[in-house]
Amino acid sequence: MKLFRKAKSRFYWYDFTVRGQRYRGSTQETKAVRASKVAGLKLAQVVEGTDPLPNRPTRLDEFSTRFLAWVADARLETKTKTYYRNGWRMLRATAVVNMRVDEITSDCVDKLAFPGSSANANCALRTLRRMFHKAEEWKLISRAPKIKLMKEHGRSLRLDDDAERKLLVAAAGCKWRKRTSDLFHDIIILMRDTGMRNQRELYRIRIENLDREQRVIFVPDSKTPEGRRLVPMSRRVFEILRERCGTRQQGWVFPSARSTSGHMSSIDRLFREARTKSGLPKDLVLYCARHDYGTRILMRTGNLAAVMKTMGHRDVKTAMHYQHPELEIVRAALDHNLVAETAELKV
C-alpha cells in the first residue's frame, strides 16, 4: 500500500491494488498515523469483499448463461424477462461478448453501437448494466462499471380525431372478418376515451370491474400503485362495453381462447396494417392514444390533478410527458392579446 500527499491537498491519500483492481482515494486525514489506519481499514474492507482465490476469468458470453438462468427463475414481470432477453440478443452481436467480464470498462461500453432507435440501444445497455450488477453480487468482479444510457426522445404524435377516422376507414377496407373489424374499432375508441395502458390495463378489463351505474372502470392492477384507480366512461365507451358484455356478469371483456392468460394481448399486427393503408406515419403507435387522452382532457378541464388521477400518474413530471399542447392554442392566445391591445389603442 502506498500512502502519500498530493501537492494541492492537505490530506493523505492511499493507493493499492487488489486482484488487478486499483483503489485510490483520500483518507480525509492530515496526520500520517490516522491516515494509515483509515487506509488499512479501506484495504481490509476490499479484501473482505473479494475472493482471495483467483477464479478462471469469465467471458461475457459464458456469464450470460448464468444470468439468463437467473432471469428465468427470478420474480420478475414477464415483460421484464422478455426485455432482458432482447437486450442480450443485441449484446450478443457486439465485440464485448468475447471479452472478460472484469475487462469491460465504461469506455468499452460507450463505443458500442446498436441498430434502431435510442430506446432499442438502451434495452441492450440496461441489460448489460443489470448483468454487471449481478456479476458484482456474485463476486465475479469487484465493482460494476458505470453505464450511460442514450438520450431518448418521447412520443410526439397523438392518435387524435383525424388519425382515428383514417384508421377506422382503412380498417373497413381491409379484408378482415367482421369480428376482427369490430374488435379493432372498439380498441381504438377505448384507448382514446379511457387513456388506459393497452397491454397492462385495457386488455385485462374484467366485467366485475365495470360499474355501469356510476359509469366507471376499476383498474385493480397497473404499472404503479397510483395505477389502481377509477376511470370514467364516455358515452362511446359505455355503449361499446354494454354491447360487448351483453348479459355476462363476469369474465374478461376481451376473452381469447388462443392466449394462455385467457384474454387478448395485442392488436399490433392489425394496427400496422391499418396504419400503412391509411398513410399515417410509422411512429404512430396505439399507445399514442394515451398521449392524446392526456392532452385533450387537460385542455378541456384545466385540471392537471384530475388528469393525473385518471391516468394513474405519480408525479407532475411524468404527467407532462403526455402533454402535447397544440401550437394553435398559443397562436390564438397571441392573436387575442394583439386584438385586445389594438382595441385599447383605438379607444
C-alpha positions in Angstrom: 0.0 0.0 0.0 1.2 3.5 -0.8 0.4 6.5 1.4 1.2 9.9 0.0 0.2 13.6 -0.1 -0.8 15.5 -3.2 0.7 18.9 -3.9 -2.6 20.8 -3.6 -4.2 18.7 -0.8 -3.7 18.8 2.9 -4.9 15.2 3.3 -3.0 11.9 2.9 -4.1 9.6 0.0 -3.9 5.9 -0.3 -3.2 3.8 -3.4 -3.3 0.0 -3.6 -4.3 -2.8 -6.0 -6.3 -6.0 -5.2 -6.8 -8.6 -7.9 -6.0 -6.3 -10.6 -8.4 -3.6 -9.4 -6.8 -0.3 -8.4 -8.1 1.6 -5.4 -7.1 5.2 -4.9 -8.6 8.0 -2.7 -8.3 10.5 0.1 -8.2 9.4 3.7 -9.6 12.8 4.8 -6.9 12.8 7.5 -4.0 15.3 7.9 -1.9 13.2 10.3 0.1 10.2 9.0 -0.8 7.8 11.8 -4.6 8.3 11.5 -4.3 8.3 7.7 -2.5 4.9 7.9 -5.3 3.5 10.0 -8.0 4.7 7.6 -6.1 3.3 4.6 -5.7 0.0 6.5 -9.5 -0.2 7.1 -10.2 0.5 3.5 -7.8 -2.3 2.4 -9.4 -4.7 4.9 -12.9 -3.9 3.5 -11.8 -4.5 0.0 -10.1 -7.8 0.8 -13.1 -9.0 2.9 -15.4 -8.4 -0.1 -13.1 -10.1 -2.6 -12.5 -13.8 -3.1 -8.7 -14.3 -2.2 -8.5 -17.3 -4.5 -8.5 -16.1 -8.1 -11.1 -17.7 -10.4 -10.8 -18.5 -14.0 -11.6 -15.3 -16.0 -15.2 -15.4 -17.2 -16.2 -14.2 -20.6 -19.4 -12.3 -21.1 -21.0 -14.9 -23.3 -20.2 -17.6 -20.6 -21.6 -15.4 -17.9 -24.8 -14.8 -19.9 -25.8 -18.5 -19.4 -25.9 -17.9 -15.6 -27.6 -14.5 -16.0 -30.3 -15.8 -18.3 -31.0 -18.7 -15.9 -31.4 -16.2 -13.1 -33.8 -14.1 -15.3 -35.9 -17.2 -16.0 -36.2 -18.1 -12.3 -36.3 -14.6 -10.7 -39.6 -13.0 -9.6 -39.7 -10.5 -12.5 -42.5 -9.3 -14.6 -42.9 -11.3 -17.8 -42.3 -8.2 -19.9 -39.1 -7.5 -17.9 -37.8 -11.0 -18.6 -38.5 -10.5 -22.3 -36.8 -7.1 -22.2 -33.6 -8.7 -20.8 -33.6 -11.5 -23.3 -34.0 -9.0 -26.2 -31.2 -6.9 -24.7 -28.9 -9.9 -24.6 -29.8 -10.7 -28.2 -28.4 -7.3 -29.2 -25.4 -7.6 -27.0 -24.5 -10.9 -28.5 -23.8 -9.2 -31.8 -21.2 -6.8 -30.3 -17.5 -7.1 -29.6 -17.8 -7.2 -25.8 -19.4 -10.7 -26.0 -15.9 -12.3 -26.2 -14.3 -10.0 -23.5 -13.8 -11.0 -19.9 -16.3 -9.5 -17.6 -13.6 -7.9 -15.4 -12.0 -6.3 -18.5 -15.1 -4.5 -19.8 -15.0 -0.8 -18.8 -17.2 2.2 -19.2 -15.1 3.3 -22.2 -15.7 -0.1 -23.9 -19.4 0.2 -23.5 -19.5 3.8 -24.7 -18.1 2.6 -28.1 -20.9 0.1 -28.6 -23.3 0.7 -31.4 -26.8 -0.9 -31.8 -29.3 -0.8 -34.7 -32.5 1.0 -34.4 -33.6 3.8 -32.1 -32.1 5.1 -28.8 -34.8 3.0 -26.9 -33.5 -0.1 -28.7 -29.9 0.7 -27.7 -31.0 1.4 -24.1 -32.6 -2.0 -23.9 -29.2 -3.6 -24.5 -27.4 -1.1 -22.2 -29.8 -1.7 -19.3 -29.4 -5.4 -19.8 -25.6 -5.1 -19.6 -25.9 -2.9 -16.6 -28.0 -5.5 -14.8 -25.5 -8.2 -15.8 -22.7 -6.2 -14.2 -24.6 -5.7 -11.0 -25.3 -9.4 -10.8 -21.6 -10.2 -11.5 -20.7 -7.9 -8.7 -23.2 -9.5 -6.4 -21.8 -13.0 -7.3 -18.3 -11.8 -6.5 -17.1 -12.2 -10.2 -16.0 -8.5 -10.3 -15.2 -6.1 -7.5 -17.1 -3.2 -8.9 -19.6 -2.7 -11.7 -18.6 -0.1 -14.2 -20.9 2.9 -14.8 -23.0 2.7 -18.0 -24.5 5.8 -19.5 -27.8 5.4 -21.4 -28.6 7.2 -24.6 -30.9 10.1 -24.8 -34.4 9.0 -25.7 -37.0 11.3 -27.2 -40.6 10.8 -26.1 -43.5 10.3 -28.4 -44.6 13.5 -30.1 -47.5 12.1 -32.1 -51.1 11.8 -30.9 -53.8 9.4 -32.0 -56.3 12.3 -32.5 -59.7 12.6 -34.2 -58.2 12.7 -37.6 -55.9 9.7 -37.0 -58.9 7.8 -35.6 -61.0 8.5 -38.6 -58.3 7.4 -41.0 -57.5 4.2 -39.2 -61.2 3.2 -39.0 -61.7 4.0 -42.7 -58.6 2.0 -43.6 -59.7 -0.9 -41.3 -63.0 -1.0 -43.2 -61.1 -1.5 -46.4 -59.0 -4.4 -45.0 -60.1 -8.0 -45.7 -60.8 -8.8 -42.1 -63.6 -10.7 -40.6 -66.4 -8.7 -39.1 -65.4 -9.9 -35.6 -61.9 -8.6 -36.2 -63.0 -5.3 -37.6 -65.3 -4.7 -34.6 -62.5 -5.5 -32.2 -60.2 -3.1 -33.9 -62.9 -0.4 -33.9 -63.6 -0.9 -30.2 -60.0 -0.9 -29.1 -59.2 2.3 -30.9 -62.1 4.1 -29.3 -61.5 2.7 -25.8 -57.8 3.7 -25.9 -58.7 7.3 -26.9 -61.6 7.7 -24.5 -60.1 6.0 -21.4 -56.4 6.7 -21.7 -55.6 3.3 -20.3 -52.4 1.4 -20.9 -53.3 -1.1 -23.5 -51.5 -4.3 -22.5 -51.4 -3.9 -18.8 -54.9 -2.4 -18.3 -57.2 -2.3 -21.3 -56.8 -5.9 -22.5 -57.3 -7.1 -18.9 -60.6 -5.4 -18.1 -63.0 -7.8 -16.3 -66.7 -7.4 -16.3 -66.7 -7.5 -12.5 -64.8 -4.2 -12.5 -67.3 -2.3 -14.6 -69.7 -0.1 -12.6 -72.4 0.7 -15.1 -74.4 2.7 -12.6 -71.6 5.1 -11.9 -70.1 4.6 -15.4 -66.6 4.0 -14.2 -64.0 1.2 -14.8 -62.0 0.0 -11.9 -58.3 -0.8 -12.6 -57.2 -3.2 -9.9 -53.6 -3.7 -11.1 -51.3 -1.5 -13.1 -47.7 -0.4 -13.6 -47.5 1.7 -10.4 -49.5 1.9 -7.1 -51.2 5.0 -8.5 -52.4 3.0 -11.4 -55.0 1.3 -9.2 -57.8 3.8 -9.9 -61.2 4.5 -11.3 -61.5 5.6 -15.0 -64.7 7.3 -16.1 -66.6 6.0 -19.1 -67.5 8.3 -22.0 -70.8 7.7 -23.9 -68.9 5.8 -26.6 -67.1 3.6 -24.0 -70.3 2.9 -22.2 -72.1 1.8 -25.3 -69.2 -0.4 -26.5 -68.8 -2.2 -23.2 -72.5 -2.7 -22.9 -72.6 -4.3 -26.3 -69.5 -6.4 -25.7 -70.6 -7.7 -22.3 -74.2 -8.3 -23.0 -75.8 -10.3 -20.2 -72.5 -11.7 -18.9 -71.8 -10.9 -15.3 -68.2 -12.0 -15.0 -65.1 -12.8 -17.0 -62.8 -11.0 -19.5 -64.3 -8.2 -21.6 -61.9 -9.3 -24.4 -61.6 -13.1 -24.0 -59.2 -15.1 -26.1 -59.1 -18.9 -26.5 -55.6 -18.7 -28.1 -54.0 -16.9 -25.2 -52.7 -18.7 -22.1 -53.9 -15.8 -20.0 -57.5 -16.1 -21.3 -57.6 -12.5 -22.6 -56.4 -10.8 -25.7 -52.8 -9.5 -25.6 -52.2 -7.4 -28.8 -53.7 -5.9 -32.0 -50.3 -4.7 -33.2 -50.4 -6.5 -36.5 -53.9 -5.1 -37.2 -52.8 -1.6 -36.2 -49.7 -1.8 -38.5 -51.8 -2.9 -41.4 -54.4 -0.2 -41.0 -51.7 2.4 -40.4 -49.9 1.5 -43.6 -53.2 1.5 -45.6 -54.2 4.9 -44.2 -50.8 6.5 -44.9 -50.1 7.5 -41.3 -46.5 7.8 -40.1 -44.8 4.7 -38.7 -44.0 6.5 -35.4 -47.8 6.5 -34.6 -48.5 3.5 -32.3 -51.6 2.6 -30.4 -50.1 4.0 -27.2 -50.2 7.4 -28.8 -53.9 7.4 -27.9 -52.9 7.7 -24.2 -50.9 10.8 -25.0 -53.9 12.2 -26.9 -56.1 11.5 -23.9 -53.9 13.3 -21.5 -53.6 16.3 -23.8 -57.3 16.6 -24.6 -58.5 16.2 -21.0 -56.1 18.8 -19.7 -57.1 21.2 -22.4 -60.8 20.8 -21.7 -60.6 20.7 -17.9 -57.5 22.7 -17.0 -57.3 20.3 -14.0 -53.9 18.6 -14.1 -54.6 16.8 -10.8 -57.7 15.2 -12.2 -55.8 14.1 -15.3 -53.0 12.6 -13.2 -55.5 10.7 -11.1 -57.5 9.2 -14.1 -54.2 8.3 -15.9 -52.5 6.8 -12.8 -49.5 9.1 -12.8 -47.4 9.5 -9.7 -45.9 13.0 -10.3 -46.2 16.1 -12.4 -43.0 15.4 -14.4 -44.4 12.1 -15.6 -47.8 13.6 -16.4 -46.2 16.4 -18.5 -44.7 13.7 -20.8 -48.2 13.1 -22.0 -48.9 16.8 -22.8 -48.7 18.0 -26.4 -50.3 21.4 -26.4 -51.3 22.5 -29.9 -49.4 25.4 -31.4 -52.8 26.8 -32.5 -53.6 27.4 -28.8 -50.5 29.5 -28.4 -51.1 31.3 -31.7 -54.8 32.0 -30.7 -53.6 33.5 -27.4 -51.1 35.7 -29.1 -53.7 36.9 -31.6 -56.2 37.5 -28.8 -53.8 39.8 -27.0 -53.0 41.6 -30.2 -56.7 42.3 -30.8 -57.1 43.5 -27.2 -54.2 45.8 -27.4 -55.4 47.2 -30.8 -58.8 47.9 -29.3 -57.3 49.8 -26.4 -55.2 51.9 -28.7 -58.3 52.9 -30.7 -60.1 53.9 -27.5 
